[in-house]
Amino acid sequence: MGEEEEKEERREDRREERRRSEKRREKEEEEMRRERDEDERERERGLERAERKREETERRERREKRRRREDRR
């Protein structure tokens, strides 16, 4: 194989390696996006659970307050 052919082969090898690296990078970015999205959904579910719990506590406290007022009568 001549010197020019070897140079061309090395260039092609480098191009192929860059393509593989780019694909790996894109795959990693997509995975990170999926993880961020899942974390965000999990956080929102946690906030919703906390809000429901707070509302239920407020309702229970109002019921107890009303019951105590009625018991005093």
Residue pairs with C-beta under 8 A, 6 or more apart in sequence:
1 9
